[in-house]
Amino acid sequence: MLGMLLLLLIQGYILILFARSILSFFPNVNRRQPIVKLIHDVTEPVLKPIRERVGVQNGIDFSPIIVFIGLYVLMMIVQRVF
């Protein structure tokens, strides 16, 4: 039961992170719109520390990719433990 809840939360966060990645391709999106602001507010606390350590390479931000990999590893761990 707890394992399923954790997996659901991780998958939900992956979807939010994916939405953030897609929104980055549209620079004219109004960032004051409530849904866009929510997506940014939920993902930035996780992405910012990674971005500060890795940096942006040739204009490409690799922090979402690193978080995606980390979340998938976390999902595998949760599946094995629960």
N, C-alpha and C positions, 0 to 999 in steps of 0.2 A: 504494500500500500504506500509506504513512505517512498520507496524506490520509484514507483510510478509517478508520484507527485513531483519528485525531484526531476525526473526525466521530462515531465510536462513543462516545468518551469524553465529548464535548460532549452528545450525546443522553442518555447515562446520567446526566450531571449535571443535565440539564433534568428528567429523570424524578424524581430525588431532590429537586430544588427544588420540583417540582409536589407531591410527597408532603408536603413541609414546609408548603406553602401550604394543602393540604387539612387537615393536622393542626391548623393554627392555628384552624380553625373548631370544634374540639373541645377546650375548655379543661380538661376533666376527664381527658384522656389522661395516663397516668403517664409522666412524662418520664424516669423511671429505667429504663424498659424498654429493653433493648439496642438494638432497631431504632430506636426513637424517639430515643435518645441518639445513635446513629450518624448519623441524618439531621440532627440539630441540629449535631453536631460537624463534619460535612462542609460544611454550608451557612453556618454562622454566620461563619466567617472572611471570606467574600465579602460577606455581607449587612450585617454590622456597620459597615464603613466607609461604605457607601452610606447606611445608615440614619442615621449620625451627620451626614452632610452634608445629606441631604434632610430628615430628620426625619419624624415621624409627623404627618400632616395629618388633623385631625378623627377621630383614632382609627384611621386607615387607614395601614398601612405600605406605601409604594410601592417599597421596595427590591427585593422579588422581581420586580416588573414590569420595573424597570430592568435587573436581571440577565438576565431572560428576553430582553429586547430585545438586550442586549449579546451574549448567547450565540447568538442567531439571526443577528446581524450577523457574528459570528466564524465561524459555520457557512458563511455565504455566501462569506466571504473564503477559507476553507479549500477550499471547492469550486472556486473560481476558480483558486487557486494550484496545487492538486494535481489 
